[in-house]
Structures are given as structure tokens and as C-alpha cells.
Amino acid sequence: MPPIDPPVPSACTGVVLAAGAGTRYGKPKALAEDGAWLRAAITALRDGGCAPVIVLLGATGPDPAAVHLPPETEWRWVADWATGLSATVRAGLRAAAEAGTRYVAFLPVDTPDIGADVVARVLAAARASESGLARGVFSDTPGHPAVIENKHWDAISAEAVGDAGAGSYLGASQDMVCVTCDDLATGNDRDFPVVGAR
């Protein structure tokens, strides 16, 4: 990554991972429930303490009107989204570097019950830790959001290949702070449509 200005202390860029095609779901999840999941993810990051919040789009095309983004929402089109999650994660890290923040918080579009209270809890844990790494944990299973301090970004970018995003790096980090959030959300990924949902 190119050199950037010194990061804003404690500031965090929120990144909504919404570039995938949603093959199992049947359509890009950025379009799920008429965009309700996407709006929920944006709100969770924004109200949870992230600024800016940036949506990463891919399968829906480079026109943000296709997903009905809320007004003044920042977005980036990931041109190589089809190569896998790694492309989207790298795009998110670049966006955070451009924003000049010290942290980035990744939240997938398909975890709609994760709200601002979860984001705020995980972000606070990352800021309080020496590692600068924290992620939400649900039913003893690592989930999202994942909050990552900028000292890890180059290594994650180098390791991310194909459909492997930041998961392998985070999983191997002995100093990752696991933040239990069972009292706030299920953290479940929604991979398949609910019968009767639009």
C-alpha cells in the first residue's frame, strides 16, 4: 500500500462487504429484502462509531442506483469482485487507507441482526487491546464485525487470495480479542432466502 498520512487516532472506517453474487441466496445479497439488509449494515456501522462508512459493490454492477443506497452513502465498485472475497477485502483496506483511519471494521451484508451495539462493543475492544484486533463471537463461533488496526493491513492484503479474505490471518492471530455478543444478536449469516421473502 502507498504511504498515507498519520491515521486519525481511534477513527474507524466501516466497510460493508456487499460485492458478492449471492449464488446460494439466488441474487446479490445487497438486493435482499429490497435493500433492507444493506441499509441495516450501513446503520449498524455508522451508529456503532464508524466514519466513514463505505459500501463495496460488485455483482450488482458499478451503478449504485441499482441497490438504492441511502443518500450520501460512500461506495466503491470492486471491478475484480468475481475473483473472490479477497478482492473485496483488499478494496476495503484500500478505502480505509484512503480515509486515513487507524482501524477498519468489516461487516458482511448478510448478517442483518447485527446492530450498532455489537459494532460499538467490538470496536471498543479493539481500541483497548494492544493487538488492535477484535471480532464478534456468537455461540463460541468467530463472526463479525471484525475490527483491524492498520498495522495488520499489509499482511492481510498479502495473504488474501481467492475466496480467502482476512479469516485465515485473524484465525492465526494469538492476540485476537474475541468479543462475546450473544446477548445482542445471533450473528447468523443468511445464505438462503426465507420462504415468502422478497
N, C-alpha and C positions, 0 to 999 in steps of 0.2 A: 504494500500500500504506500502511496506517496506520503511524505511528511505532512502533518497537519498542525494547526495552531494548538497551543496547550489546551487540553479539554476543559470545559466548564466544570468546576468541581461539583460532583454528585449529580450532574444532569444526566438524564437518560432518554435516549431515543427509543420510542416504542415502534416495533415493526410487526405489522400484521402479515403473516405468511398466507397469501391467498392466490398464488400463481398456478397451482396445480389444476389438472383436468378433472379431478374427482371421478375417476373411472368407475370405482365401485359404487359411488353415490349416483352416478348417471348423468352428471353435469358438473361444471366447476362449482365448488362449494362457495365461491364468492357470490354466487347467484342463489344460494339456498334460502328458502323461505322468503323470496322476494328481497334478498339482501339483508334480512334481519340478523343473521349470524355475523355478517361483515360489520354492520353498524354496532353490534354488541361488542365485538372485539376492539373496534376503534374507541368506543366509550370506556371500556374497561382499562385500556392503556392510558387514555387521556386523563380520566378521573383517578386513576391509580398513581399518578405522579410523573407520567412520561410527557416530554415535549422536546422535539416534535413527535407526532405520530405519523408514520408513513406506511401506506398500503402497497404491497408488492403484488402486481398483477402479471398474468402470463397467458393462460389458456383462453381467457376472455378477450384477448386482443389488446392493442395499445390505446383503445378509446375508453377513458374512464366512465363515459356516459353509459356504457354497456352494463355497468354494475351499480349505477345510481349512487355514487359516492356522496356522502353528505357535503354540503358546500364548504369550500376552503380546505378540504382534506388533501394532504400531500400524498402523492403516489409516484411509483416508478414502474415502468414496464420492464420485465425481465425477459429480454429477447431470447435467451437460451434456456428458458424455463423447462423445455421438454427434455433436457439432459438430466434432470433430476433435482431433488431438493437442494443439493449442494450449490447449484447456480443461484437459487433464491436466497440461501443463507449468505453467500458471498455478496450478493446485491444489497442485502440488509446491512451487512458490515460496512460496505462502501458508503451507504446512505448515512449511517451513524457517524462515520469518519468525516464525511462532508458537513454534517451538522455540528461537529466539534464537541460532542458529548463524551463523557467519561464511560458511560455504560450504555448497553443496548439491551432491550427486553424483547424477546421473541414470543409471539403468541399466534398459534395457528387459528385460522378462521373457523375450524370445525370443532372448537371446544366452547360452545355458546354459553355454558353455565358459569364459566369463569368470569368473575366480575372485578370491579375496581378494588374491592377489599383483598382479593387474592393477590393482585398485582402489587398493591401497596405493601403487603406483608413480605412478599418475596424480594421486592426492591429494597426494603429496609434491611433485610438480612444480608443482601449482597453488599450494601453500603457499609454495614457494620463489620464485615469479615475482612481478613487480610487477603484472602484469595480473590475477592471481588466476583465470586461465582455463587449463584444460588438458583434453585429451581423449586417449583411447587411439587409436592408429593401427595398422592391420593391413594388411599388403601395400600400404603407401603410401596407404591409404584411411582417412579420418577415421571413427572409430567411437565406442564407449563403453567406459567411462563418460565422461561429460562433467562436469567439476567447475567450479563457477562461484561466484566470490566475490559477496557480497551487493551490492556497488556496481553490479553489472550487472543486478540482478533487475528493477528498474522498467522499464528499456529493453526487456528481453526480454518482459516481460508486455505492454508496449505494442505490440511488433512481432508477437507470436504471433497468427496468425489462421487459422482453419480447420484444415487438416492441417499447417500450418507451425508447428513448435514453436520450439525455440531454435536450430535449424540455420542459418537464414539469418543470425542475429546472430553466431553463432560463426564461420560461414564468412567473414564480412566483417571479423572482428577480426584486425588485423595482428599483434597481440601474443599471439595464442593459442599456447600451448605444445603442440606435437604430440609425444606420447609413444609411441615405437615399442614395441609389446608382442608382436611376432611370436614371440618366444621363449617366451611364456607361454600364448598362446591364438590361435585363428583369428579370434575376434571376429565370426563369421558370424551374421547374422540368420537365424532359422529361419522362413521364411514358408510352407512347405508341409510337410505331415506326411510322416514316413518310413513307407514301406510296412511294415506289421506292427506299428507303434507304436500304443499305445492312445490 
